[in-house]
Amino acid sequence: MLRIENLKKVFGRTVALDGLNMTVEQGALYGFVGPNGAGKTTTIKTIIGLLAPDDGRVLVNGLDVSRERSRVMARIGYVPDAFGVYDNLKVSEYMEFFAACYGLTGLKARKRCQMLLGQVGLDDKEDFYVEGLSRGMKQRLCLARALIHNPPVLVMDEPTAGLDPRTRYEFKEILKELQGQGKTILISSHILPELAEICTDIGVVDQGRMVFEGSMDEILAQINVSSPLLISVSGSQQEALKILRSHPEVETISIREEDIVVGFSGDKKDEGALLQTLVEAGVKVYGFVREKGSLESVFMQITDHSGEEVVLIRED
Amino acid sequence: MKINPIYRQESRAGARSFKLPLIILGFNSVLAVVALLYMYSMITQVRLTAEIQYSSFLGLYTFVATVEFVLLLFIIPGLTAGSISGERERQTLELMLTTGMQAADIVVGKLVQGLSTIFLLIVSSFPILGLVFIYGGVTMLDVGRLLLCYVVTAVFLGSAGLFCSAVMRRSTMATVSAYSVMVILTAGTLMVNYLADGLAEMTSVGGEAAGWPLYLLLFNPAATFQTVLSRQMGSESGLGVLFPQLDRIAEMGAAGRYWLPVSMAAQLLLAAAFLWGAVRKTEPSVTRRRRR
């Protein structure tokens, strides 16, 4: 549905995109994450045809954005990080204005606007001025606006930034509903736990390149591997630390209260072998478990540029 | 009939705000006060001298028309200068560009909205301008020519304001630029002519500069306005108060013979160039690059 090939964009001396590749399958809810300045907004603005790439191309349904912009725009709905509203218009007028921008007028436009306002829960606010809406309502209004021309692809740049938890939850439910209707959704967000809950696919961009891309299942498998081991021993920890430092698959060691937190790259079989080594060396192990991982931990790991070495840190 | 959505939306929002009624009230109040004071001074003169000089009633027309023109000069750039930059600041320009709308639709919608406000001002001033018909001396055709001059000025300066609005990211900077363009076009071209005359006087005894500086006045809406009025007052060579150079337009060949239509056409051409520039600065870089 949406494919980006070797996208490059340079602003002066800053390389914003450095050969970015991305594939979003039809019907996917794709979480697009990355640290600040990684190139997320530049990528999104290239997808919606506001920025011209220096090299590479963006294909939506097989159509090149640079060559067939107007046809592509008819297939994309865009929700920016800012609301982009006219405070002096009523909710219905705002919707009808954008409907007219898409060439929809009259009764057809009014019915479509009413239906969308109902879908985002703003049907009772039609005659309210946009100025009087809360942040959450304004964001839902923006979402309704992006759906006016019934696009198969929805591109959203940090849509839940600055919203309270309840509004974020409601927004998430609307996205799930839209995905259920068969829409392909690309969502950029910093709120990773939220993405982990709703996304079917994840792409992590860093320094203008895609550093990880895959389904949530793939990333969850990686989460299990990347989460640290929590080892609890009774008595002195010195012997355990000595064994752990010399183990080839141990990447980091830190102490958290009574537990030893071990960054361990091995799989379940290696975990068993490590436990056996500790027990055979006489270490009294009474706890040995993988910490429950999160998308955040994977994100931190993927976008960490500090270099990897075995270190001992005391966590207070 | 399909109405430009930008024009429709702006008209709706504009009709709700206090800004438009205040502008109309202020504009017509100034004109009315000027006209009534002028009439009062004429009547006082009649009382004192017991003589009625009907020619001085034409002065009422000249005076009111000039005040209206000066007011328009200051209102037009302000009406259009913040239009596109304002959308950019509100972050709605990007949204419009991701719809089926072209940059040209946005620019034209903004221009039409600005011009409709100006036309509203001009039409609302008809009763005051119509005072001159009480005494006669001015025909409907004269008033028609004057209105045409106002319309050309509105299109010209409105387009310049839109161009500044498309180029500048901030509305404040766009407004400052639009007023600067207006000052350059009116006072700037005049100053260049005065400077050229001064230099010619220094280099040759009693010499007057001719040639290219005079052509700059083709782009000066104030020079066009003065020519319209001076021809209506029956003097082909002009009033010559602000623009003594206009007395020499006969030296300019065809451009001089048809000064009014040529200057209006030149201003409309420059307006078209401003609009083209505004469209180019508004459209997304993808469209610009594809055209290249």
Interface residues (C-beta under 8 A of the other chain):
Chain A: I48 G49 L50 L51 A52 V65 S66 R67 R69 S70 M73 A74 I76 Y78 P80 A82 F83 G84 V85 Y86 N88 L89 E93 F97 F98 A100 C101 Y102 G103 T105 R145 H149
Chain B: K2 P5 R8 Q9 R12 A13 R16 S17 R90 Q91 T92 E94 L95 M96 L97 T98 T99 G100 M101 P284 S285 V286 T287 R288 R289 R290
